Amino acid sequence: DLARITDRVLMASDKPQKYGTQFDWFAGDFTLPEASRLAEIDAARAQLGLMPLVDYVCTLRKARSSVK
């Protein structure tokens, strides 16, 4: 929950996400950030015990494809 609310506040302030939790579900836009940001995001996610962002995006894509 901390990661999601933090990212929502950052996005509302036109700042980059810290944990990479926010995507456009309806558009199916699960684009990963550039590689330099990916390492930074994964380090922040690891501190909270979250899975790596690549795995999270894969899970989201799979979940969205099963809804159609």
C-alpha positions as CSV (number, residue, x, y, z in Angstrom):
1,D,0.0,0.0,0.0
2,L,2.9,2.4,0.8
3,A,4.4,1.9,-2.7
4,R,1.0,2.5,-4.5
5,I,0.1,5.7,-2.6
6,T,3.7,7.0,-2.9
7,D,3.6,6.5,-6.7
8,R,0.2,8.0,-7.0
9,V,1.3,11.2,-5.1
10,L,4.4,11.4,-7.2
11,M,2.6,11.0,-10.5
12,A,0.0,13.7,-9.4
13,S,3.0,16.0,-8.8
14,D,4.4,15.2,-12.3
15,K,7.3,13.3,-10.8
16,P,8.7,9.9,-11.7
17,Q,7.4,6.9,-9.7
18,K,9.6,5.4,-7.0
19,Y,8.2,1.9,-7.0
20,G,6.7,1.5,-10.5
21,T,3.2,0.5,-9.4
22,Q,1.1,2.7,-11.6
23,F,0.2,1.7,-15.1
24,D,-2.7,2.4,-17.5
25,W,-4.7,-0.8,-17.1
26,F,-7.5,0.1,-19.5
27,A,-5.1,1.0,-22.3
28,G,-2.9,-2.0,-21.6
29,D,0.1,0.3,-21.3
30,F,2.6,-1.7,-19.1
31,T,5.7,0.0,-20.5
32,L,8.9,-0.5,-18.5
33,P,11.1,2.5,-17.7
34,E,14.6,2.9,-19.2
35,A,17.2,0.6,-17.8
36,S,18.9,3.1,-15.6
37,R,15.6,3.8,-13.8
38,L,14.7,0.1,-13.7
39,A,17.7,-0.7,-11.4
40,E,16.7,2.2,-9.1
41,I,13.0,1.1,-9.0
42,D,13.9,-2.5,-8.3
43,A,16.2,-1.5,-5.4
44,A,13.3,0.5,-3.9
45,R,10.9,-2.4,-4.5
46,A,13.3,-4.8,-2.8
47,Q,13.4,-2.6,0.3
48,L,9.6,-3.2,0.7
49,G,9.8,-6.9,-0.2
50,L,8.1,-6.4,-3.6
51,M,8.9,-8.5,-6.7
52,P,11.1,-7.0,-9.4
53,L,9.3,-4.7,-11.7
54,V,9.8,-6.9,-14.8
55,D,8.0,-9.7,-12.9
56,Y,5.3,-7.4,-11.7
57,V,4.6,-6.2,-15.3
58,C,4.5,-9.7,-16.6
59,T,1.9,-10.6,-13.9
60,L,-0.1,-7.5,-14.9
61,R,0.0,-8.4,-18.6
62,K,-1.1,-12.0,-17.9
63,A,-3.9,-10.8,-15.6
64,R,-5.2,-8.3,-18.2
65,S,-5.1,-10.9,-21.0
66,S,-7.3,-13.2,-19.0
67,V,-9.9,-10.5,-18.5
68,K,-10.6,-10.1,-22.3
